[in-house]
Amino acid sequence: MGLRSWLRERARRSSERHQVAEAREVKAKEAPRPREIAPGFAEDEWQELPAYIPVDPEEHRVACVIAAAIAAGDRPESEMKIRRVSMANPEYRRVACIATAIGAGALEESSFKVRRIYKKKDMEKDHAA
């Protein structure tokens, strides 16, 4: 391979890279796509279910006393500060159990971890009747 053919090949590759970069820029400028939580599901139509929900303030004291007693164990001189009291969201747990049961139907020896659960937003509230 001579010097001229090497230069010609190098120039061809350079022009191809520029064309690809320009095509990406044009594609990016065309229309910003809405963020999606999954292919075909726009993020603005869905809301994430929290795995834990706050406990009613009236039940804080009982939960704090029980948690402190369990955590202290055999060290009564210890001191604890409880910042937040939450409980497992029953709707989240139910959906996670159903989803993993369906997923495990085909693969019985598999294991699953539910990371997020989304719920379709109620669009009826936003519209005038």
Phi and psi in radians as a Rosetta constraint file:
Dihedral C 1 N 2 CA 2 C 2 CIRCULARHARMONIC -1.556 0.35
Dihedral N 2 CA 2 C 2 N 3 CIRCULARHARMONIC 3.071 0.35
Dihedral C 2 N 3 CA 3 C 3 CIRCULARHARMONIC -1.116 0.35
Dihedral N 3 CA 3 C 3 N 4 CIRCULARHARMONIC -0.727 0.35
Dihedral C 3 N 4 CA 4 C 4 CIRCULARHARMONIC -1.125 0.35
Dihedral N 4 CA 4 C 4 N 5 CIRCULARHARMONIC -0.776 0.35
Dihedral C 4 N 5 CA 5 C 5 CIRCULARHARMONIC -1.160 0.35
Dihedral N 5 CA 5 C 5 N 6 CIRCULARHARMONIC -0.611 0.35
Dihedral C 5 N 6 CA 6 C 6 CIRCULARHARMONIC -1.128 0.35
Dihedral N 6 CA 6 C 6 N 7 CIRCULARHARMONIC -0.788 0.35
Dihedral C 6 N 7 CA 7 C 7 CIRCULARHARMONIC -1.115 0.35
Dihedral N 7 CA 7 C 7 N 8 CIRCULARHARMONIC -0.724 0.35
Dihedral C 7 N 8 CA 8 C 8 CIRCULARHARMONIC -1.071 0.35
Dihedral N 8 CA 8 C 8 N 9 CIRCULARHARMONIC -0.790 0.35
Dihedral C 8 N 9 CA 9 C 9 CIRCULARHARMONIC -1.106 0.35
Dihedral N 9 CA 9 C 9 N 10 CIRCULARHARMONIC -0.740 0.35
Dihedral C 9 N 10 CA 10 C 10 CIRCULARHARMONIC -1.121 0.35
Dihedral N 10 CA 10 C 10 N 11 CIRCULARHARMONIC -0.728 0.35
Dihedral C 10 N 11 CA 11 C 11 CIRCULARHARMONIC -1.147 0.35
Dihedral N 11 CA 11 C 11 N 12 CIRCULARHARMONIC -0.683 0.35
Dihedral C 11 N 12 CA 12 C 12 CIRCULARHARMONIC -1.099 0.35
Dihedral N 12 CA 12 C 12 N 13 CIRCULARHARMONIC -0.784 0.35
Dihedral C 12 N 13 CA 13 C 13 CIRCULARHARMONIC -1.106 0.35
Dihedral N 13 CA 13 C 13 N 14 CIRCULARHARMONIC -0.697 0.35
Dihedral C 13 N 14 CA 14 C 14 CIRCULARHARMONIC -1.102 0.35
Dihedral N 14 CA 14 C 14 N 15 CIRCULARHARMONIC -0.765 0.35
Dihedral C 14 N 15 CA 15 C 15 CIRCULARHARMONIC -1.162 0.35
Dihedral N 15 CA 15 C 15 N 16 CIRCULARHARMONIC -0.617 0.35
Dihedral C 15 N 16 CA 16 C 16 CIRCULARHARMONIC -1.126 0.35
Dihedral N 16 CA 16 C 16 N 17 CIRCULARHARMONIC -0.722 0.35
Dihedral C 16 N 17 CA 17 C 17 CIRCULARHARMONIC -1.093 0.35
Dihedral N 17 CA 17 C 17 N 18 CIRCULARHARMONIC -0.722 0.35
Dihedral C 17 N 18 CA 18 C 18 CIRCULARHARMONIC -1.121 0.35
Dihedral N 18 CA 18 C 18 N 19 CIRCULARHARMONIC -0.690 0.35
Dihedral C 18 N 19 CA 19 C 19 CIRCULARHARMONIC -1.126 0.35
Dihedral N 19 CA 19 C 19 N 20 CIRCULARHARMONIC -0.737 0.35
Dihedral C 19 N 20 CA 20 C 20 CIRCULARHARMONIC -1.130 0.35
Dihedral N 20 CA 20 C 20 N 21 CIRCULARHARMONIC -0.746 0.35
Dihedral C 20 N 21 CA 21 C 21 CIRCULARHARMONIC -1.114 0.35
Dihedral N 21 CA 21 C 21 N 22 CIRCULARHARMONIC -0.733 0.35
Dihedral C 21 N 22 CA 22 C 22 CIRCULARHARMONIC -1.124 0.35
Dihedral N 22 CA 22 C 22 N 23 CIRCULARHARMONIC -0.695 0.35
Dihedral C 22 N 23 CA 23 C 23 CIRCULARHARMONIC -1.105 0.35
Dihedral N 23 CA 23 C 23 N 24 CIRCULARHARMONIC -0.673 0.35
Dihedral C 23 N 24 CA 24 C 24 CIRCULARHARMONIC -1.147 0.35
Dihedral N 24 CA 24 C 24 N 25 CIRCULARHARMONIC -0.730 0.35
Dihedral C 24 N 25 CA 25 C 25 CIRCULARHARMONIC -1.105 0.35
Dihedral N 25 CA 25 C 25 N 26 CIRCULARHARMONIC -0.750 0.35
Dihedral C 25 N 26 CA 26 C 26 CIRCULARHARMONIC -1.112 0.35
Dihedral N 26 CA 26 C 26 N 27 CIRCULARHARMONIC -0.739 0.35
Dihedral C 26 N 27 CA 27 C 27 CIRCULARHARMONIC -1.127 0.35
Dihedral N 27 CA 27 C 27 N 28 CIRCULARHARMONIC -0.682 0.35
Dihedral C 27 N 28 CA 28 C 28 CIRCULARHARMONIC -1.211 0.35
Dihedral N 28 CA 28 C 28 N 29 CIRCULARHARMONIC -0.551 0.35
Dihedral C 28 N 29 CA 29 C 29 CIRCULARHARMONIC -1.429 0.35
Dihedral N 29 CA 29 C 29 N 30 CIRCULARHARMONIC -0.340 0.35
Dihedral C 29 N 30 CA 30 C 30 CIRCULARHARMONIC -0.969 0.35
Dihedral N 30 CA 30 C 30 N 31 CIRCULARHARMONIC -1.170 0.35
Dihedral C 30 N 31 CA 31 C 31 CIRCULARHARMONIC -2.715 0.35
Dihedral N 31 CA 31 C 31 N 32 CIRCULARHARMONIC 2.165 0.35
Dihedral C 31 N 32 CA 32 C 32 CIRCULARHARMONIC -1.223 0.35
Dihedral N 32 CA 32 C 32 N 33 CIRCULARHARMONIC 2.178 0.35
Dihedral C 32 N 33 CA 33 C 33 CIRCULARHARMONIC -1.417 0.35
Dihedral N 33 CA 33 C 33 N 34 CIRCULARHARMONIC 2.518 0.35
Dihedral C 33 N 34 CA 34 C 34 CIRCULARHARMONIC -1.168 0.35
Dihedral N 34 CA 34 C 34 N 35 CIRCULARHARMONIC 2.591 0.35
Dihedral C 34 N 35 CA 35 C 35 CIRCULARHARMONIC -1.116 0.35
Dihedral N 35 CA 35 C 35 N 36 CIRCULARHARMONIC 2.506 0.35
Dihedral C 35 N 36 CA 36 C 36 CIRCULARHARMONIC -2.118 0.35
Dihedral N 36 CA 36 C 36 N 37 CIRCULARHARMONIC 2.471 0.35
Dihedral C 36 N 37 CA 37 C 37 CIRCULARHARMONIC -1.481 0.35
Dihedral N 37 CA 37 C 37 N 38 CIRCULARHARMONIC -0.424 0.35
Dihedral C 37 N 38 CA 38 C 38 CIRCULARHARMONIC -2.723 0.35
Dihedral N 38 CA 38 C 38 N 39 CIRCULARHARMONIC 2.790 0.35
Dihedral C 38 N 39 CA 39 C 39 CIRCULARHARMONIC -0.964 0.35
Dihedral N 39 CA 39 C 39 N 40 CIRCULARHARMONIC 2.111 0.35
Dihedral C 39 N 40 CA 40 C 40 CIRCULARHARMONIC 1.581 0.35
Dihedral N 40 CA 40 C 40 N 41 CIRCULARHARMONIC 0.014 0.35
Dihedral C 40 N 41 CA 41 C 41 CIRCULARHARMONIC -2.155 0.35
Dihedral N 41 CA 41 C 41 N 42 CIRCULARHARMONIC 1.832 0.35
Dihedral C 41 N 42 CA 42 C 42 CIRCULARHARMONIC -1.217 0.35
Dihedral N 42 CA 42 C 42 N 43 CIRCULARHARMONIC 2.466 0.35
Dihedral C 42 N 43 CA 43 C 43 CIRCULARHARMONIC -1.152 0.35
Dihedral N 43 CA 43 C 43 N 44 CIRCULARHARMONIC -0.550 0.35
Dihedral C 43 N 44 CA 44 C 44 CIRCULARHARMONIC -1.274 0.35
Dihedral N 44 CA 44 C 44 N 45 CIRCULARHARMONIC -0.174 0.35
Dihedral C 44 N 45 CA 45 C 45 CIRCULARHARMONIC -1.678 0.35
Dihedral N 45 CA 45 C 45 N 46 CIRCULARHARMONIC -0.099 0.35
Dihedral C 45 N 46 CA 46 C 46 CIRCULARHARMONIC -2.222 0.35
Dihedral N 46 CA 46 C 46 N 47 CIRCULARHARMONIC 2.600 0.35
Dihedral C 46 N 47 CA 47 C 47 CIRCULARHARMONIC -2.164 0.35
Dihedral N 47 CA 47 C 47 N 48 CIRCULARHARMONIC 2.502 0.35
Dihedral C 47 N 48 CA 48 C 48 CIRCULARHARMONIC -1.416 0.35
Dihedral N 48 CA 48 C 48 N 49 CIRCULARHARMONIC 2.351 0.35
Dihedral C 48 N 49 CA 49 C 49 CIRCULARHARMONIC -1.426 0.35
Dihedral N 49 CA 49 C 49 N 50 CIRCULARHARMONIC 2.318 0.35
Dihedral C 49 N 50 CA 50 C 50 CIRCULARHARMONIC -1.331 0.35
Dihedral N 50 CA 50 C 50 N 51 CIRCULARHARMONIC 2.485 0.35
Dihedral C 50 N 51 CA 51 C 51 CIRCULARHARMONIC -1.254 0.35
Dihedral N 51 CA 51 C 51 N 52 CIRCULARHARMONIC -0.530 0.35
Dihedral C 51 N 52 CA 52 C 52 CIRCULARHARMONIC -2.242 0.35
Dihedral N 52 CA 52 C 52 N 53 CIRCULARHARMONIC 2.503 0.35
Dihedral C 52 N 53 CA 53 C 53 CIRCULARHARMONIC -2.102 0.35
Dihedral N 53 CA 53 C 53 N 54 CIRCULARHARMONIC 2.662 0.35
Dihedral C 53 N 54 CA 54 C 54 CIRCULARHARMONIC -1.163 0.35
Dihedral N 54 CA 54 C 54 N 55 CIRCULARHARMONIC 2.609 0.35
Dihedral C 54 N 55 CA 55 C 55 CIRCULARHARMONIC -1.515 0.35
Dihedral N 55 CA 55 C 55 N 56 CIRCULARHARMONIC 2.602 0.35
Dihedral C 55 N 56 CA 56 C 56 CIRCULARHARMONIC -0.998 0.35
Dihedral N 56 CA 56 C 56 N 57 CIRCULARHARMONIC 2.312 0.35
Dihedral C 56 N 57 CA 57 C 57 CIRCULARHARMONIC -0.950 0.35
Dihedral N 57 CA 57 C 57 N 58 CIRCULARHARMONIC -0.487 0.35
Dihedral C 57 N 58 CA 58 C 58 CIRCULARHARMONIC -1.185 0.35
Dihedral N 58 CA 58 C 58 N 59 CIRCULARHARMONIC -0.444 0.35
Dihedral C 58 N 59 CA 59 C 59 CIRCULARHARMONIC -1.640 0.35
Dihedral N 59 CA 59 C 59 N 60 CIRCULARHARMONIC -0.005 0.35
Dihedral C 59 N 60 CA 60 C 60 CIRCULARHARMONIC -1.045 0.35
Dihedral N 60 CA 60 C 60 N 61 CIRCULARHARMONIC -0.799 0.35
Dihedral C 60 N 61 CA 61 C 61 CIRCULARHARMONIC -1.053 0.35
Dihedral N 61 CA 61 C 61 N 62 CIRCULARHARMONIC -0.808 0.35
Dihedral C 61 N 62 CA 62 C 62 CIRCULARHARMONIC -1.098 0.35
Dihedral N 62 CA 62 C 62 N 63 CIRCULARHARMONIC -0.787 0.35
Dihedral C 62 N 63 CA 63 C 63 CIRCULARHARMONIC -1.121 0.35
Dihedral N 63 CA 63 C 63 N 64 CIRCULARHARMONIC -0.680 0.35
Dihedral C 63 N 64 CA 64 C 64 CIRCULARHARMONIC -1.167 0.35
Dihedral N 64 CA 64 C 64 N 65 CIRCULARHARMONIC -0.731 0.35
Dihedral C 64 N 65 CA 65 C 65 CIRCULARHARMONIC -1.133 0.35
Dihedral N 65 CA 65 C 65 N 66 CIRCULARHARMONIC -0.762 0.35
Dihedral C 65 N 66 CA 66 C 66 CIRCULARHARMONIC -1.136 0.35
Dihedral N 66 CA 66 C 66 N 67 CIRCULARHARMONIC -0.798 0.35
Dihedral C 66 N 67 CA 67 C 67 CIRCULARHARMONIC -1.102 0.35
Dihedral N 67 CA 67 C 67 N 68 CIRCULARHARMONIC -0.728 0.35
Dihedral C 67 N 68 CA 68 C 68 CIRCULARHARMONIC -1.147 0.35
Dihedral N 68 CA 68 C 68 N 69 CIRCULARHARMONIC -0.700 0.35
Dihedral C 68 N 69 CA 69 C 69 CIRCULARHARMONIC -1.136 0.35
Dihedral N 69 CA 69 C 69 N 70 CIRCULARHARMONIC -0.723 0.35
Dihedral C 69 N 70 CA 70 C 70 CIRCULARHARMONIC -1.179 0.35
Dihedral N 70 CA 70 C 70 N 71 CIRCULARHARMONIC -0.782 0.35
Dihedral C 70 N 71 CA 71 C 71 CIRCULARHARMONIC -1.193 0.35
Dihedral N 71 CA 71 C 71 N 72 CIRCULARHARMONIC -0.633 0.35
Dihedral C 71 N 72 CA 72 C 72 CIRCULARHARMONIC -1.208 0.35
Dihedral N 72 CA 72 C 72 N 73 CIRCULARHARMONIC -0.652 0.35
Dihedral C 72 N 73 CA 73 C 73 CIRCULARHARMONIC 1.010 0.35
Dihedral N 73 CA 73 C 73 N 74 CIRCULARHARMONIC -2.104 0.35
Dihedral C 73 N 74 CA 74 C 74 CIRCULARHARMONIC -1.693 0.35
Dihedral N 74 CA 74 C 74 N 75 CIRCULARHARMONIC 0.325 0.35
Dihedral C 74 N 75 CA 75 C 75 CIRCULARHARMONIC -2.071 0.35
Dihedral N 75 CA 75 C 75 N 76 CIRCULARHARMONIC 1.407 0.35
Dihedral C 75 N 76 CA 76 C 76 CIRCULARHARMONIC -1.182 0.35
Dihedral N 76 CA 76 C 76 N 77 CIRCULARHARMONIC -0.305 0.35
Dihedral C 76 N 77 CA 77 C 77 CIRCULARHARMONIC -1.433 0.35
Dihedral N 77 CA 77 C 77 N 78 CIRCULARHARMONIC -0.091 0.35
Dihedral C 77 N 78 CA 78 C 78 CIRCULARHARMONIC -1.248 0.35
Dihedral N 78 CA 78 C 78 N 79 CIRCULARHARMONIC 2.823 0.35
Dihedral C 78 N 79 CA 79 C 79 CIRCULARHARMONIC -2.246 0.35
Dihedral N 79 CA 79 C 79 N 80 CIRCULARHARMONIC 2.435 0.35
Dihedral C 79 N 80 CA 80 C 80 CIRCULARHARMONIC -2.292 0.35
Dihedral N 80 CA 80 C 80 N 81 CIRCULARHARMONIC 2.601 0.35
Dihedral C 80 N 81 CA 81 C 81 CIRCULARHARMONIC -2.181 0.35
Dihedral N 81 CA 81 C 81 N 82 CIRCULARHARMONIC 2.140 0.35
Dihedral C 81 N 82 CA 82 C 82 CIRCULARHARMONIC -1.765 0.35
Dihedral N 82 CA 82 C 82 N 83 CIRCULARHARMONIC 2.100 0.35
Dihedral C 82 N 83 CA 83 C 83 CIRCULARHARMONIC -1.540 0.35
Dihedral N 83 CA 83 C 83 N 84 CIRCULARHARMONIC -0.673 0.35
Dihedral C 83 N 84 CA 84 C 84 CIRCULARHARMONIC -2.597 0.35
Dihedral N 84 CA 84 C 84 N 85 CIRCULARHARMONIC 2.488 0.35
Dihedral C 84 N 85 CA 85 C 85 CIRCULARHARMONIC -2.097 0.35
Dihedral N 85 CA 85 C 85 N 86 CIRCULARHARMONIC 2.120 0.35
Dihedral C 85 N 86 CA 86 C 86 CIRCULARHARMONIC -2.311 0.35
Dihedral N 86 CA 86 C 86 N 87 CIRCULARHARMONIC 2.803 0.35
Dihedral C 86 N 87 CA 87 C 87 CIRCULARHARMONIC -2.246 0.35
Dihedral N 87 CA 87 C 87 N 88 CIRCULARHARMONIC 2.754 0.35
Dihedral C 87 N 88 CA 88 C 88 CIRCULARHARMONIC -1.140 0.35
Dihedral N 88 CA 88 C 88 N 89 CIRCULARHARMONIC 2.375 0.35
Dihedral C 88 N 89 CA 89 C 89 CIRCULARHARMONIC -1.297 0.35
Dihedral N 89 CA 89 C 89 N 90 CIRCULARHARMONIC 2.051 0.35
Dihedral C 89 N 90 CA 90 C 90 CIRCULARHARMONIC -1.104 0.35
Dihedral N 90 CA 90 C 90 N 91 CIRCULARHARMONIC -0.618 0.35
Dihedral C 90 N 91 CA 91 C 91 CIRCULARHARMONIC -1.156 0.35
Dihedral N 91 CA 91 C 91 N 92 CIRCULARHARMONIC -0.709 0.35
Dihedral C 91 N 92 CA 92 C 92 CIRCULARHARMONIC -1.099 0.35
Dihedral N 92 CA 92 C 92 N 93 CIRCULARHARMONIC -0.807 0.35
Dihedral C 92 N 93 CA 93 C 93 CIRCULARHARMONIC -1.096 0.35
Dihedral N 93 CA 93 C 93 N 94 CIRCULARHARMONIC -0.739 0.35
Dihedral C 93 N 94 CA 94 C 94 CIRCULARHARMONIC -1.109 0.35
Dihedral N 94 CA 94 C 94 N 95 CIRCULARHARMONIC -0.815 0.35
Dihedral C 94 N 95 CA 95 C 95 CIRCULARHARMONIC -1.147 0.35
Dihedral N 95 CA 95 C 95 N 96 CIRCULARHARMONIC -0.699 0.35
Dihedral C 95 N 96 CA 96 C 96 CIRCULARHARMONIC -1.100 0.35
Dihedral N 96 CA 96 C 96 N 97 CIRCULARHARMONIC -0.727 0.35
Dihedral C 96 N 97 CA 97 C 97 CIRCULARHARMONIC -1.133 0.35
Dihedral N 97 CA 97 C 97 N 98 CIRCULARHARMONIC -0.746 0.35
Dihedral C 97 N 98 CA 98 C 98 CIRCULARHARMONIC -1.141 0.35
Dihedral N 98 CA 98 C 98 N 99 CIRCULARHARMONIC -0.777 0.35
Dihedral C 98 N 99 CA 99 C 99 CIRCULARHARMONIC -1.114 0.35
Dihedral N 99 CA 99 C 99 N 100 CIRCULARHARMONIC -0.749 0.35
Dihedral C 99 N 100 CA 100 C 100 CIRCULARHARMONIC -1.233 0.35
Dihedral N 100 CA 100 C 100 N 101 CIRCULARHARMONIC -0.574 0.35
Dihedral C 100 N 101 CA 101 C 101 CIRCULARHARMONIC -1.150 0.35
Dihedral N 101 CA 101 C 101 N 102 CIRCULARHARMONIC -0.718 0.35
Dihedral C 101 N 102 CA 102 C 102 CIRCULARHARMONIC -1.158 0.35
Dihedral N 102 CA 102 C 102 N 103 CIRCULARHARMONIC -0.752 0.35
Dihedral C 102 N 103 CA 103 C 103 CIRCULARHARMONIC -1.128 0.35
Dihedral N 103 CA 103 C 103 N 104 CIRCULARHARMONIC -0.617 0.35
Dihedral C 103 N 104 CA 104 C 104 CIRCULARHARMONIC -1.411 0.35
Dihedral N 104 CA 104 C 104 N 105 CIRCULARHARMONIC -0.118 0.35
Dihedral C 104 N 105 CA 105 C 105 CIRCULARHARMONIC -1.024 0.35
Dihedral N 105 CA 105 C 105 N 106 CIRCULARHARMONIC -0.707 0.35
Dihedral C 105 N 106 CA 106 C 106 CIRCULARHARMONIC -1.526 0.35
Dihedral N 106 CA 106 C 106 N 107 CIRCULARHARMONIC -0.590 0.35
Dihedral C 106 N 107 CA 107 C 107 CIRCULARHARMONIC -2.096 0.35
Dihedral N 107 CA 107 C 107 N 108 CIRCULARHARMONIC 1.561 0.35
Dihedral C 107 N 108 CA 108 C 108 CIRCULARHARMONIC -1.160 0.35
Dihedral N 108 CA 108 C 108 N 109 CIRCULARHARMONIC -0.527 0.35
Dihedral C 108 N 109 CA 109 C 109 CIRCULARHARMONIC -1.664 0.35
Dihedral N 109 CA 109 C 109 N 110 CIRCULARHARMONIC 0.278 0.35
Dihedral C 109 N 110 CA 110 C 110 CIRCULARHARMONIC -1.621 0.35
Dihedral N 110 CA 110 C 110 N 111 CIRCULARHARMONIC 2.938 0.35
Dihedral C 110 N 111 CA 111 C 111 CIRCULARHARMONIC -2.314 0.35
Dihedral N 111 CA 111 C 111 N 112 CIRCULARHARMONIC 2.628 0.35
Dihedral C 111 N 112 CA 112 C 112 CIRCULARHARMONIC -2.273 0.35
Dihedral N 112 CA 112 C 112 N 113 CIRCULARHARMONIC 2.669 0.35
Dihedral C 112 N 113 CA 113 C 113 CIRCULARHARMONIC -2.282 0.35
Dihedral N 113 CA 113 C 113 N 114 CIRCULARHARMONIC 2.094 0.35
Dihedral C 113 N 114 CA 114 C 114 CIRCULARHARMONIC -1.513 0.35
Dihedral N 114 CA 114 C 114 N 115 CIRCULARHARMONIC 2.108 0.35
Dihedral C 114 N 115 CA 115 C 115 CIRCULARHARMONIC -1.701 0.35
Dihedral N 115 CA 115 C 115 N 116 CIRCULARHARMONIC -0.741 0.35
Dihedral C 115 N 116 CA 116 C 116 CIRCULARHARMONIC -2.539 0.35
Dihedral N 116 CA 116 C 116 N 117 CIRCULARHARMONIC 2.574 0.35
Dihedral C 116 N 117 CA 117 C 117 CIRCULARHARMONIC -2.262 0.35
Dihedral N 117 CA 117 C 117 N 118 CIRCULARHARMONIC 2.277 0.35
Dihedral C 117 N 118 CA 118 C 118 CIRCULARHARMONIC -1.960 0.35
Dihedral N 118 CA 118 C 118 N 119 CIRCULARHARMONIC 2.619 0.35
Dihedral C 118 N 119 CA 119 C 119 CIRCULARHARMONIC -2.167 0.35
Dihedral N 119 CA 119 C 119 N 120 CIRCULARHARMONIC 2.390 0.35
Dihedral C 119 N 120 CA 120 C 120 CIRCULARHARMONIC -1.148 0.35
Dihedral N 120 CA 120 C 120 N 121 CIRCULARHARMONIC 2.290 0.35
Dihedral C 120 N 121 CA 121 C 121 CIRCULARHARMONIC -1.197 0.35
Dihedral N 121 CA 121 C 121 N 122 CIRCULARHARMONIC 2.559 0.35
Dihedral C 121 N 122 CA 122 C 122 CIRCULARHARMONIC -1.457 0.35
Dihedral N 122 CA 122 C 122 N 123 CIRCULARHARMONIC 1.844 0.35
Dihedral C 122 N 123 CA 123 C 123 CIRCULARHARMONIC -1.474 0.35
Dihedral N 123 CA 123 C 123 N 124 CIRCULARHARMONIC -0.171 0.35
Dihedral C 123 N 124 CA 124 C 124 CIRCULARHARMONIC -1.121 0.35
Dihedral N 124 CA 124 C 124 N 125 CIRCULARHARMONIC -0.586 0.35
Dihedral C 124 N 125 CA 125 C 125 CIRCULARHARMONIC -1.140 0.35
Dihedral N 125 CA 125 C 125 N 126 CIRCULARHARMONIC -0.560 0.35
Dihedral C 125 N 126 CA 126 C 126 CIRCULARHARMONIC -1.379 0.35
Dihedral N 126 CA 126 C 126 N 127 CIRCULARHARMONIC -0.296 0.35
Dihedral C 126 N 127 CA 127 C 127 CIRCULARHARMONIC -1.666 0.35
Dihedral N 127 CA 127 C 127 N 128 CIRCULARHARMONIC 2.568 0.35
Dihedral C 127 N 128 CA 128 C 128 CIRCULARHARMONIC -1.363 0.35
Dihedral N 128 CA 128 C 128 N 129 CIRCULARHARMONIC 2.515 0.35
